[in-house]
Amino acid sequence: MSKVLRSVGLDVGTTSTQMVVSELEIENRASQFAVPELEIRDRRVVWRSPVYFTPLLDEHHMDGEGLRRLVEEAYAQAGITRADVDTGAVIVTGETSRKENARTVLNALSELAGDFVVAAAGPALESVLAAKGAGADRISGTQPVLHMDIGGGTANLALFREGKLLQTGCLNVGGRLVKVGEAGEILYISPVIQGIFSQKEGERISLPAAEALAEQLVRALEMAAGLRDRGPLLDRLWTRECETPWEIPGDRPVLSFSGGVADCIDRKHPDFAFGDIGPILGRKIRGSALCRGAYVLGRETIRATVIGAGCHAAQLSGSTVFYQNISFPLKNLPVAGLGEEGILAMPGVCSPSYRDIIAMAEEIVEKSGPGPVVVCVEQDMAKALGQALSARLPREKPILCLDRVRVGPGDYLDVGEPVGEAMPVVVKTLVMGQP
């Protein structure tokens, strides 16, 4: 028997804000007499919002009230309310995640969007969601696929082979690093391109200067793709949130593109049609080494991240779960070590014995703090472990044990209301990136 969850994805990006509504079909693959084995069988987008410009108060602050109105309008157009939403993610991306009031605004949006629609941001998460929303993971085989989601402020990179993620990265490369007014005046220059762009705010935009900047940005993308020797330019434009070094192992990858700039790779637009250098950057990418070999445009371009958020942010835990005295939803639980507040992540034991369960439970109890005990194990043993913990901890102690969820250092977890015998979770990396 299957069950359908309604998922909402909201992407607040450097240039645009979008929302999608998706349906996730949940199926129990186990037999009637076996331990439940729940998985997301199908993911389908059932409604897409218009593409809105992200409202800003100024270059350092998002317009929280304006964003709230956009979400209210999108919900009304989709014909849904907060009560209709089961899961999902609010993703703040690119330069927008660096706005001074980003956390406050997104916390408010999270409450408006639904009880389990969550605030999440960070280049690693964005890279994966954009790649999956564009379908890059599905086309990767023995030859690797490097996906580049190039938006207004950043280019998020995700390398796949045989459907498996190998690494992620992020560059300060995007079409809205320079904003241009209707009269051709420069309204804004991002600090990340100081020293590689020759003009100043208030001057009339020069096409040669804009093209020279776009060529520099393309060179950095070529370096990241392994098509040009690495130089200081790549390190300069590499975002501080991402670990280095980055390198492409083995064969040249097939390149896959999404994001607003991807729409300008094979389509011709006037140079400053969108009030930025996006069309110029897209044109320069098309004429570069990036497009001389095999390349594809994602099934989704400008909507790749929001579809990834709506369809691919959630996973399930799992075959067995255990909880007591827990108020759902739980949000932004950090991965922690024994004795620290947060999620205790463990590989677990395949087919554990009673002695294995007891030994693990006693170690956790010995080092548990005053707060809730939250444990994620990769193996199917959460219910037995939870029962062992419950027997050894005070009756009023909040306990949550999840299985089939893999998290690591730097990750955060959101857990929604139980869905039958499973729970929807969102694993987030770098919840709020800092510049």
KELO-208473 format. One line per 3 residues: their letters; for each residue y, z, x of N, C-alpha, C. Coordinates in steps of 0.05 Angstrom, whole numbers. Each point is the difference from the previous one (the first is absolute). Layout:
# KELO-208473
A) Y/Z/X/Y/Z/X/Y/Z/X | ... $
***
This chain:
# KELO-208473
MSK) -24/0/17/24/0/-17/25/0/18 | 20/-16/-8/24/-2/17/24/13/-15 | 20/6/16/24/12/-11/24/-14/14 $
VLR) 22/-4/-15/23/-15/11/23/20/4 | 11/0/25/24/15/6/24/-18/0 | 23/10/-10/24/-16/3/15/10/25 $
SVG) 7/-18/17/13/6/26/27/-13/1 | 20/14/10/27/-11/3/6/-1/30 | 11/-22/9/10/-2/27/30/-6/0 $
LDV) 15/16/15/29/-4/2/7/-2/29 | 12/-23/8/9/-5/28/30/-1/1 | 12/20/14/29/1/4/5/-10/28 $
GTT) 7/-25/3/2/-12/27/29/-3/9 | 3/-10/24/26/-4/12/17/-18/-18 | -12/-21/-10/15/-20/-16/-6/3/-30 $
STQ) -25/3/-7/-8/-2/-28/-16/24/-8 | 0/5/-27/-16/20/-13/-16/-13/-21 | -27/6/-1/-18/-13/-19/-20/21/-11 $
MVV) -11/-6/-23/-20/17/-11/-22/-18/-12 | -25/9/3/-23/-14/-13/-16/21/-14 | -14/-9/-21/-19/17/-15/-27/-13/4 $
SEL) -20/16/8/-26/-11/6/-21/16/-16 | -23/-12/-4/-23/14/-11/-22/2/20 | -10/24/5/-22/4/19/-25/8/-16 $
EIE) -20/-17/2/-25/5/-15/-19/17/17 | -7/24/-10/-17/19/14/-28/-2/-11 | -20/-2/18/-28/-3/-8/-18/20/15 $
NRA) -19/11/-15/-20/17/13/-24/-18/7 | -4/-3/26/-21/-18/9/-28/13/2 | 0/27/-3/-26/14/2/-15/-2/-27 $
SQF) -26/5/1/-16/0/-24/6/25/-16 | -11/1/-24/5/22/-19/-8/27/12 | -21/0/16/-11/25/10/8/7/29 $
AVP) 19/-16/11/8/4/28/28/12/1 | 7/10/24/28/10/4/20/-23/-5 | 21/5/-15/19/-22/-6/11/-13/26 $
ELE) 2/-26/-1/11/-15/23/22/-18/-11 | 25/11/-2/22/-14/-13/15/-17/20 | 8/-24/-9/17/-17/17/18/-16/-17 $
IRD) 22/-11/12/18/-18/-14/-12/-27/1 | -9/-10/-23/-15/-25/-1/19/-24/-1 | 22/3/-14/19/-23/-3/28/11/-1 $
RRV) 19/-16/11/28/6/1/15/-24/-10 | 16/2/-21/14/-23/-11/29/8/-8 | 18/-17/7/28/4/-7/4/-10/-29 $
VWR) 12/17/-17/4/-8/-28/29/-3/-7 | 18/9/17/29/-3/-5/15/1/26 | 21/-17/2/17/0/24/29/1/-9 $
SPV) 16/16/13/28/2/-6/15/-23/12 | 25/-5/-8/17/-18/15/4/12/28 | 10/-16/18/7/9/27/30/8/-1 $
YFT) 4/27/4/28/10/-1/10/4/28 | 26/-2/4/12/8/25/0/31/1 | -8/11/22/-1/30/3/29/10/-2 $
PLL) 6/18/-19/27/10/-2/6/21/21 | 23/-4/13/9/19/21/28/10/-6 | 5/25/6/28/10/-1/16/-10/23 $
DEH) -12/0/24/11/-10/24/-23/-6/19 | 6/-7/25/-21/-7/19/-17/23/8 | 7/25/-8/-15/24/9/-13/14/-24 $
HMD) 6/-7/-25/-10/14/-23/-10/-19/-22 | -23/6/-10/-10/-14/-24/14/9/-25 | 2/-17/-19/12/7/-26/-23/10/-18 $
GEG) -3/26/0/-22/12/-15/1/-5/-29 | 24/2/-12/3/-5/-29/-6/-29/-6 | 9/-18/17/-5/-28/-4/-30/-7/1 $
LRR) -14/13/19/-29/-4/2/-14/11/-25 | 10/23/-9/-12/12/-24/3/-19/-24 | 23/-12/-3/4/-19/-22/-19/-24/2 $
LVE) -4/-10/25/-18/-22/4/-28/7/-9 | -9/24/8/-28/8/-8/-2/3/-30 | 20/12/-12/0/4/-29/-1/-27/-14 $
EAY) 16/-19/10/0/-27/-12/-27/-14/4 | -12/3/24/-26/-12/5/-22/12/-18 | 0/26/-4/-19/13/-17/3/-11/-29 $
AQA) 25/-2/-9/4/-10/-27/-10/-29/-3 | 6/-16/20/-9/-28/-1/-31/-2/0 | -12/18/16/-30/0/2/-13/12/-25 $
GIT) 16/14/-16/-11/13/-24/-17/24/5 | 7/15/21/-16/24/7/19/24/3 | -12/24/0/15/25/4/-14/15/23 $
RAD) 12/22/8/-12/17/21/-28/8/-8 | -4/6/-25/-27/10/-9/-21/-21/3 | 8/-25/2/-20/-22/2/-10/-5/29 $
VDT) 12/14/19/-5/-6/29/-21/19/10 | -21/-11/13/-21/17/11/3/4/30 | 10/-20/14/1/1/29/20/-21/10 $
GAV) 5/0/26/18/-20/11/15/10/24 | 21/-14/9/15/8/24/28/-10/-2 | 19/16/8/27/-8/5/3/-4/30 $
IVT) 6/-24/9/2/-6/29/28/-7/7 | 12/16/17/27/-7/11/-5/-13/27 | 12/-23/4/-8/-16/23/24/-10/16 $
GET) -6/-9/25/20/-12/17/23/20/6 | 24/-12/2/24/17/6/6/19/-22 | -9/-5/-24/6/18/-22/-12/28/5 $
SRK) -23/1/13/-13/26/5/17/17/19 | 20/-12/13/16/15/19/26/10/-12 | 5/-7/-26/24/10/-13/0/31/0 $
ENA) 24/11/2/2/29/3/-11/15/-24 | 2/-12/-24/-9/15/-24/-26/-11/-11 | -15/-14/17/-25/-13/-9/-19/20/-12 $
RTV) -5/23/12/-20/18/-10/8/11/-27 | 26/8/-3/9/11/-25/-2/-20/-23 | 8/-24/5/0/-21/-20/-29/-6/-8 $
LNA) -18/-2/19/-28/-7/-6/-15/23/-14 | 7/24/6/-12/22/-15/8/-2/-29 | 25/-6/-6/9/-4/-28/-14/-23/-13 $
LSE) -3/-22/15/-14/-23/-11/-29/6/-5 | -13/16/17/-28/7/-4/-4/14/-26 | 18/18/-8/-3/14/-25/5/-19/-23 $
LAG) 19/-18/3/5/-19/-22/-23/-20/-4 | -12/-8/23/-20/-21/-2/-26/9/-12 | -6/25/1/-26/9/-11/-11/23/17 $
DFV) -18/15/-12/-9/24/13/-14/-5/26 | -12/-24/4/-14/-4/25/11/-23/16 | 21/-13/-10/13/-20/17/14/15/22 $
VAA) -5/-7/25/8/17/22/20/-13/18 | 15/16/15/19/-10/19/-14/-4/27 | 2/-23/12/-13/-5/25/15/-21/16 $
AGP) 1/4/26/14/-20/17/-11/2/28 | 3/-21/15/-8/0/27/-12/-27/8 | 5/-9/24/-8/-27/8/-30/-5/-1 $
ALE) -16/20/7/-29/-4/0/-10/-5/-28 | 8/17/-19/-8/-4/-27/11/-26/-12 | 25/-6/6/12/-24/-11/-15/-25/11 $
SVL) -7/0/25/-14/-22/12/-26/-6/-14 | -15/21/-5/-26/-3/-13/3/-9/-29 | 18/12/-15/4/-8/-28/9/-29/-2 $
AAK) 19/-8/17/10/-28/-2/-23/-19/7 | -15/6/21/-22/-18/7/-21/-3/-22 | -7/23/-12/-20/-1/-22/12/-13/-25 $
GAG) 26/5/-5/12/-14/-23/1/-30/3 | 3/-9/26/0/-29/5/-27/-12/3 | -21/17/3/-27/-10/2/-9/-6/29 $
ADR) 15/10/20/-6/-6/27/-27/12/9 | -7/23/-10/-25/13/7/-24/-17/-9 | 3/-14/-23/-22/-15/-11/-6/-26/15 $
ISG) 20/-11/13/-4/-25/14/-8/4/29 | 0/25/9/-7/4/28/-30/0/4 | -9/-15/20/-29/-2/6/-4/6/29 $
TQP) -17/-17/13/-4/4/29/25/-5/15 | 18/-18/-10/26/-4/12/20/19/-13 | 14/16/16/18/20/-11/23/-12/-15 $
VLH) 11/15/-19/24/-7/-15/22/20/6 | 23/-9/9/23/17/4/20/-5/-23 | 4/20/-16/18/-3/-23/28/11/8 $
MDI) 21/-16/-7/27/8/5/15/1/-27 | 8/23/-8/16/3/-25/29/3/9 | 16/-21/-3/27/0/11/20/2/-23 $
GGG) 13/22/-2/18/5/-22/29/1/9 | 16/17/-12/28/1/6/6/14/26 | -15/22/6/6/16/24/-22/1/21 $
TAN) -25/-4/-8/-22/4/19/-21/-22/-5 | -16/-4/21/-24/-17/-1/-24/18/5 | -16/4/-20/-23/17/2/-25/-16/7 $
LAL) -15/9/20/-22/-15/11/-26/14/-6 | -21/-15/-7/-27/11/-4/-20/-20/10 | -17/9/18/-21/-18/12/-27/7/-12 $
FRE) -13/-21/-11/-27/4/-12/-20/-18/14 | -25/9/0/-23/-16/8/-23/8/-18 | -12/-21/-13/-22/5/-18/6/20/-22 $
GKL) 25/-1/-9/9/17/-22/7/28/9 | -2/7/25/5/27/10/27/1/14 | 15/20/-5/26/4/13/-4/9/29 $
LQT) 12/-15/19/-2/8/28/24/16/9 | 24/-9/-8/24/14/8/24/-9/-17 | 21/17/1/25/-7/-15/23/3/19 $
GCL) 22/-12/-7/25/2/16/24/-7/-17 | 24/3/12/24/-5/-16/23/-7/19 | 14/-21/-6/24/-9/15/25/1/-17 $
NVG) 22/6/13/26/-2/-14/8/-29/-1 | -14/-15/-16/5/-29/-4/1/-5/-30 | 22/-11/-10/3/-6/-28/24/-16/-7 $
GRL) 1/-10/-24/21/-18/-8/26/14/-6 | -1/26/-6/24/14/-8/12/18/21 | -7/-5/25/12/15/22/30/-8/2 $
VKV) 7/-23/-10/28/-8/-3/5/-8/-29 | 19/13/-13/8/-6/-27/26/-16/0 | 0/-20/-17/23/-19/-1/11/-1/-28 $
GEA) 27/2/-2/13/-1/-26/3/-29/-10 | 10/-2/-25/2/-27/-13/20/-17/15 | 20/12/13/20/-16/14/-9/-5/29 $
GEI) -24/8/7/-10/-5/27/6/22/20 | 12/22/-10/6/22/18/-25/18/5 | -1/11/24/-23/18/6/6/27/-11 $
LYI) -18/9/-18/4/26/-14/-14/22/15 | -22/-6/14/-16/21/13/-16/-12/22 | -2/15/22/-18/-7/23/-16/25/6 $
SPV) -27/-3/-1/-17/23/5/3/10/29 | 0/26/4/2/10/27/-23/-9/18 | -23/-7/-11/-23/-7/16/4/-26/15 $
IQG) 20/-16/-7/4/-26/14/25/1/17 | 11/23/5/22/2/18/-8/-10/28 | 17/-17/11/-5/-11/26/-14/-27/0 $
IFS) -12/-7/-24/-13/-27/-1/13/-17/-22 | 22/10/-12/15/-16/-19/29/2/9 | 13/-23/2/26/-1/14/24/6/-19 $
QKE) -4/0/-26/23/3/-18/4/29/-9 | 22/5/-14/7/26/-11/4/-1/-30 | -2/23/-13/5/2/-28/29/-8/-6 $
GER) 3/-15/-22/27/-9/-8/6/-28/9 | -14/-10/21/4/-27/9/-14/-20/-18 | 8/-24/1/-13/-21/-16/-26/-7/15 $
ISL) -22/-2/-15/-25/-5/13/-1/-27/14 | -10/-1/24/-3/-25/15/-29/-9/-2 | -4/-24/-9/-28/-10/-2/-14/-1/27 $
PAA) 13/-9/22/-13/1/26/-8/29/8 | 17/19/-5/-6/28/7/-24/10/-17 | 0/-7/-26/-22/9/-17/-26/-13/8 $
EAL) 1/-26/8/-24/-13/9/-10/12/27 | 18/7/17/-7/12/26/-14/27/-5 | 10/15/-19/-13/26/-7/-27/-5/-11 $
AEQ) -3/-19/-19/-26/-6/-12/-20/-8/21 | 9/-16/20/-18/-8/21/-10/24/17 | 17/19/4/-8/24/15/-21/16/-17 $
LVR) 5/2/-25/-19/14/-18/-27/-14/0 | 1/-26/0/-25/-15/0/-15/3/26 | 15/2/22/-13/4/26/-16/27/0 $
ALE) 12/20/-12/-13/26/-1/-26/-2/-17 | 1/-15/-22/-24/-5/-16/-22/-15/16 | 9/-20/15/-19/-15/17/-13/19/20 $
MAA) 15/18/12/-11/19/19/-21/18/-14 | 7/9/-24/-19/17/-14/-25/-14/-8 | 1/-27/-4/-23/-16/-7/-16/-9/24 $
GLR) 9/7/24/-13/-8/25/5/-29/7 | 21/-12/-11/6/-28/6/21/-4/21 | 11/22/11/20/0/20/-4/25/17 $
DRG) 6/-2/26/-3/23/17/18/23/-10 | -11/24/1/15/23/-10/24/5/18 | 22/7/-13/25/6/15/14/23/-12 $
PLL) 23/8/12/16/23/-10/9/-3/-29 | 2/-25/-9/10/-5/-27/-20/12/-21 | -26/-2/5/-19/11/-19/2/30/-1 $
DRL) 2/13/23/3/29/1/26/9/-13 | 21/-16/3/26/7/-11/-1/0/-31 | -14/-20/-11/0/-3/-29/-24/15/-13 $
WTR) -18/11/16/-23/15/-11/11/25/-13 | -8/6/-25/10/24/-13/-11/25/12 | 16/21/-1/-7/25/13/-23/14/-15 $
ECE) -4/-7/-25/-21/13/-16/-28/-9/9 | -2/-23/13/-26/-11/7/-8/6/29 | -26/6/3/-10/5/27/-1/-26/16 $
TPW) 3/2/26/-4/-22/18/-21/8/20 | -14/-17/15/6/-28/1/-14/-16/-23 | 10/-24/-4/-11/-18/-19/-10/-24/15 $
EIP) -24/-10/-5/-9/-24/12/-21/-14/-17 | -2/-26/2/-19/-15/-15/-24/-5/17 | -23/12/-8/-24/-3/17/-15/-26/-7 $
GDR) -11/-13/20/-18/-23/-5/14/-25/-9 | -12/-14/-20/9/-26/-9/28/2/-13 | 14/-23/1/25/-2/-15/-6/4/-30 $
PVL) 15/17/-13/-5/4/-29/12/-21/-17 | -11/-4/-23/13/-15/-21/23/17/-10 | 24/-12/-4/23/15/-9/3/-3/-30 $
SFS) 7/22/-12/4/2/-29/27/12/-5 | 16/-10/-19/27/9/-4/4/8/-29 | 16/22/-4/10/7/-26/28/12/4 $
GGV) 11/10/-22/27/10/1/21/-21/-9 | 24/9/-4/21/-18/-9/5/-23/19 | -1/5/26/4/-21/20/-22/-21/-1 $
ADC) -24/8/-8/-22/-19/-2/6/-22/-20 | 15/7/-21/8/-20/-19/18/-21/11 | 12/6/24/18/-19/12/-13/-16/23 $
IDR) -26/4/4/-14/-15/21/-5/-28/-8 | -11/-5/-23/-7/-27/-9/19/-10/-22 | 19/17/-8/20/-9/-20/28/-1/12 $
KHP) 15/-20/-7/27/-3/11/20/14/-18 | 17/17/12/21/13/-14/26/-3/16 | 23/1/-13/25/0/16/0/23/19 $
DFA) 15/-3/23/-2/19/22/4/29/-8 | 19/6/-17/7/27/-8/-3/4/-30 | -21/-13/-11/-3/-1/-30/-3/28/-12 $
FGD) -11/19/15/-6/26/-11/18/22/12 | 22/-9/13/18/19/11/-10/12/26 | -17/-14/14/-11/10/26/-10/-23/16 $
IGP) -15/5/22/-9/-21/17/-30/-7/-5 | -10/9/-23/-28/-5/-6/-8/-29/1 | 15/-19/-13/-8/-28/1/0/-11/28 $
ILG) 19/8/17/1/-9/28/-24/10/15 | -7/26/-4/-23/11/14/-26/-14/-9 | -3/-5/-26/-23/-14/-9/-3/-28/12 $
RKI) 23/-14/2/-1/-27/12/-7/1/30 | 10/20/14/-7/3/28/-29/7/4 | -11/16/-18/-29/6/2/-16/-25/-4 $
RGS) 8/-16/-19/-15/-25/-6/-1/-19/24 | 22/0/15/1/-18/23/-10/12/26 | -11/25/-1/-8/14/24/-30/-2/5 $
ALC) -9/12/22/-29/0/6/-15/16/-21 | 12/16/-16/-13/15/-21/-14/-18/-20 | 12/-23/-4/-10/-19/-21/-12/-25/12 $
RGA) -4/-1/26/-12/-24/12/-30/0/-1 | -12/24/-3/-28/2/-3/-7/5/-29 | -23/13/-5/-8/6/-28/18/22/-11 $
YVL) 11/-4/-23/15/21/-14/-2/-4/-30 | 3/22/-14/-1/-2/-29/23/18/-12 | 9/-8/-23/18/17/-15/-18/16/-19 $
GRE) 5/26/-2/-16/17/-17/-1/-9/-29 | -20/9/-14/-2/-6/-29/25/11/-14 | 10/22/11/26/10/-9/18/2/24 $
TIR) 25/-7/-3/19/2/22/19/23/-4 | 20/-4/-16/20/21/-4/-12/24/-14 | -21/-4/-16/-12/22/-15/-24/13/13 $
ATV) -6/-8/25/-25/10/13/-1/30/1 | 21/13/9/0/29/4/-3/15/-27 | 15/-9/-20/-1/14/-25/-28/-3/-14 $
IGA) -12/-24/4/-27/-4/-11/-20/17/16 | 4/2/26/-17/18/15/3/28/-9 | 24/9/-6/5/27/-9/-13/5/-27 $
GCH) 2/-19/-18/-10/3/-27/-30/-3/-2 | -12/-16/18/-29/-6/-2/-17/12/22 | 12/6/23/-17/8/23/7/27/12 $
AAQ) 20/14/-11/7/26/11/-21/21/-7 | -11/-3/-24/-18/21/-9/-29/-5/8 | -14/21/6/-29/-1/4/-12/23/-16 $
LSG) -26/2/1/-13/21/-16/-15/19/19 | -1/25/-8/-18/19/11/-18/10/-23 | -24/-3/2/-17/-17/14/-26/3/-16 $
STV) -21/9/12/-25/4/-14/0/28/-12 | 10/20/15/1/27/-11/27/12/8 | 11/17/-17/24/15/6/-3/28/-10 $
FYQ) 16/18/10/1/28/-10/28/9/0 | 8/14/-22/27/12/0/0/24/-18 | 17/19/7/4/23/-17/29/10/5 $
NIS) 13/8/-22/27/11/1/20/-19/13 | -4/-26/-4/18/-21/11/17/-12/-23 | 26/-1/4/18/-14/-19/6/-27/11 $
FPL) -8/-21/-15/5/-27/8/25/-11/-13 | 14/-19/13/-7/-13/26/9/16/24 | -14/-5/22/8/11/26/14/-22/16 $
KNL) 22/7/13/15/-21/14/6/8/29 | -2/-20/18/9/3/27/-14/23/15 | -26/2/-2/-16/20/14/-5/-11/29 $
PVA) 9/13/21/-4/-10/27/-28/6/10 | -11/-17/17/-25/5/13/5/22/21 | -17/20/0/5/23/17/-27/9/13 $
GLG) 2/17/20/-23/11/13/-9/26/-14 | -22/11/9/-10/25/-11/21/22/4 | 5/15/-21/20/22/1/28/-9/-5 $
EEG) 5/-26/-4/27/-10/-6/1/-8/-30 | 25/0/-10/4/-8/-28/-2/-30/-2 | -15/-10/-19/-3/-28/-4/-29/-8/-6 $
ILA) -6/-25/5/-27/-10/-5/-17/3/25 | -24/11/-3/-19/0/22/-18/-24/-2 | 2/-18/19/-15/-25/0/-24/3/18 $
MPG) -24/-7/-11/-25/3/15/-18/-24/-6 | -15/-9/20/-19/-21/-5/-23/8/-18 | -7/25/0/-23/9/-17/-26/-7/13 $
VCS) -22/5/-15/-27/-5/9/-15/-17/-20 | -13/-21/10/-16/-17/-18/-26/15/-8 | -5/1/-26/-23/15/-10/-1/29/12 $
PSY) 20/16/-5/1/27/12/-21/18/-11 | -9/18/16/-18/21/-9/16/23/-12 | -14/18/-13/13/24/-11/13/16/23 $
RDI) -13/1/22/10/15/23/26/-13/11 | 1/-27/0/24/-14/9/24/7/-18 | -5/-1/-26/22/6/-20/10/28/4 $
IAM) -18/20/3/9/27/3/15/5/26 | -9/-12/21/13/3/26/29/-12/-1 | 2/-23/-12/27/-12/-3/18/16/-17 $
AEE) -10/10/-23/16/16/-18/9/26/14 | -17/13/14/7/26/13/21/-4/21 | -1/-23/15/20/-5/20/28/-5/-13 $
IVE) 0/-14/-23/25/-6/-14/11/26/-11 | -17/17/-12/9/25/-12/12/18/22 | -13/2/23/9/17/22/28/-7/9 $
KSG) 7/-26/0/25/-8/11/20/-9/-22 | -6/4/-25/18/-9/-21/24/19/-2 | 23/-11/-8/25/15/-2/3/10/-29 $
PGP) 25/9/-7/5/11/-26/2/-21/-22 | 5/-26/8/4/-21/-20/-26/-12/-10 | 3/-21/-16/-24/-14/-10/-17/-11/22 $
VVV) -26/-2/-5/-19/-12/19/-5/-28/-10 | 9/-20/15/-4/-28/-7/-16/-14/23 | -23/-11/-7/-18/-11/20/-6/-29/-7 $
CVE) 2/-18/19/-9/-28/-4/-23/-5/19 | -23/-8/-11/-23/-8/17/-7/-29/-5 | -9/-14/20/-7/-28/-3/-27/-4/-13 $
QDM) -18/20/4/-27/-2/-12/0/12/-28 | -22/-7/-15/-2/9/-28/-11/29/-1 | 18/19/3/-8/28/1/22/18/-11 $
AKA) 20/-10/-14/23/16/-8/-8/21/-21 | -17/-7/-19/-6/20/-21/-16/23/11 | -20/-5/17/-15/22/11/17/17/19 $
LGQ) 18/-13/15/17/16/18/20/16/-16 | 11/-11/-22/18/14/-16/-13/25/-14 | -24/-4/-9/-14/23/-12/-5/22/20 $
ALS) -7/-8/25/-5/20/21/26/15/7 | 23/-15/0/26/13/5/7/19/-22 | -5/-9/-25/7/17/-23/-15/26/0 $
ARL) -24/0/9/-16/24/0/9/20/22 | 16/-10/19/8/17/23/30/6/0 | 15/-11/-18/29/5/-1/7/15/-26 $
PRE) 23/13/-1/8/13/-25/0/-19/-24 | -6/11/-23/-3/-16/-24/25/-16/-6 | 23/11/6/26/-13/-7/9/-20/20 $
KPI) -15/-3/22/7/-18/22/-1/-30/-9 | 22/-16/3/-2/-28/-6/-17/-15/21 | -19/-15/-10/-18/-15/18/-2/-29/-10 $
LCL) 2/-19/19/-5/-28/-7/-16/-12/23 | -22/-12/-7/-17/-15/19/-4/-29/-9 | 7/-18/17/-2/-29/-6/-19/-13/20 $
DRV) -14/-20/-9/-16/-15/19/6/-30/-2 | -10/-15/20/4/-28/3/30/-7/3 | 15/18/12/28/-5/6/3/4/30 $
RVG) 11/-20/14/4/2/29/29/3/6 | 8/22/12/28/4/8/0/8/29 | 24/-1/12/2/7/28/27/13/6 $
PGD) 5/8/25/25/12/7/24/-17/-8 | 21/12/-11/23/-15/-9/-2/-10/-28 | -23/3/-13/-3/-9/-28/7/22/-20 $
YLD) 7/-9/-23/6/18/-23/-16/-9/-24 | -6/18/-18/-18/-7/-22/13/9/-26 | -1/-18/-20/6/6/-28/-25/-1/-16 $
VGE) -4/19/-18/-24/1/-17/8/2/-29 | -10/-18/-16/7/-1/-28/-20/15/-18 | 5/0/-26/-18/12/-19/-28/-12/2 $
PVG) -21/17/-4/-27/-11/1/-4/-23/-20 | -15/-20/9/-8/-22/-17/-30/2/-4 | -9/13/-21/-28/4/-3/-10/18/22 $
EAM) -19/-10/17/-11/16/21/12/-8/27 | 23/-13/1/13/-7/24/30/6/-2 | 14/-4/22/29/5/1/13/-23/14 $
PVV) 23/-10/-10/15/-20/14/16/13/22 | 1/-12/24/15/11/22/16/-23/13 | 22/7/12/15/-19/17/3/13/27 $
VKT) -9/-14/21/3/8/27/25/-13/11 | 19/16/11/25/-10/9/4/6/30 | 10/-19/14/6/4/29/30/0/4 $
LVM) 10/19/15/29/2/4/15/0/-26 | -2/22/-15/11/1/-27/30/-8/0 | 15/10/19/28/-9/2/5/-6/30 $
GQP) 3/-25/7/5/-7/28/29/6/7 | 5/7/24/27/6/10/8/-22/20 | 25/-8/1/8/-21/19/-2/10/29 $
***
